[in-house]
Amino acid sequence: MNLLIFGAGYTAQQFVQTCRDRFTRIGGTFRSTSKARALQASGVVPYYFDAERYDPDILGEVAQADALLVSIPPAFDSDPVLRSLSDAIMTAPRLRWIGYLSTVGVYGDAQGAWVDENTPTQPVNERSRHRVTAEGQWLAFGKRGSVAVQIFRLAGIYGPGRNALRKVADGTARRIIKPGQVFNRIHTADIAQVLMASIEHPSRSAIYNVADDEPGPPQDVITYAARLLGLEPPPEVSFEAATLNAMARSFYRDNKRVRNVRIKDELGVRLRFPTYREGLDALYASGEGVRSLGGNTMGEE
């Protein structure tokens, strides 16, 4: 099976590392020479692609692809992949699956209530509004053709190299308190198993929430990570008093609990890391955070 990835960022690269042996060939797009080298090192054939121009050789890769994963964010009111390559994708002879990585941010603020895939989207920021537009464009594209298009609404992503253990260890973690605020999260290993299950059992025009079982306060995650490392957690700071950039502050405008029943019922997924605790435990066991501390945690000589 051949896979082509548009936007080979952190999540896509973790997917490749986890599932490399499930594919005969993998192509991926880049915008910087350092990313191209990283793709080559991981066995991915690199192609330049951005919203304005692309390597024409990517057309041959599209024609050979059985599965296409899109993780490039939308450019304003349109998806750059569809804008540039919709004809090539529509006529790709082998293509049977398209996955689009979106965000649970499309639901907006539910004031802490539960949401599922049938909940109307009510994005509260421009980024999420563009995501809703791109989702609609991809679903409409799938209905015009014969390929199964899947939308994956991802919760807060964490995994190797990007997690609360690292933040605590390097001193960048903060415990910001906003009463009642919760977030769902999802480990990259669980994203990978959801994507593979969908590729193996595609369903036309499906939407999946990809989130863990337990939405929780963000400060609890930091406290748990600090406990694993044997460190004191950073001091609490109120949301009102916290110094946050506009993007960080925007995440706290959305408060919701995300249901993940569909990935279990339709795809047969059983999460390896159903809560942040199992995920951080596994990352800690692999050395995450400890390496940042030079191998020593509090109380060790």
Secondary structure, DSSP 8 states (H G I E B T S, - for coil): -EEEEES--HHHHHHHHHHGGG-SEEEEEESSHHHHHHHHHTT-EEEEB-SS-B-TTHHHHHHH-SEEEE----BTTB-HHHHHHHHHHHT-SS--EEEEEEEGGGG---TT-EE-TTS-----SHHHHHHHHHHHHHHHHHHHSSSEEEEEEE-EEEBTTBSHHHHHHHT---EEE-TT--B-EEEHHHHHHHHHHHHHS--TTEEEEE--S--B-HHHHHHHHHHHHT-----EEETTT----HHHHHHTT---EE--HHHHHTT----S-SSHHHHHHHHHHTTTTTGGGTT--TT--
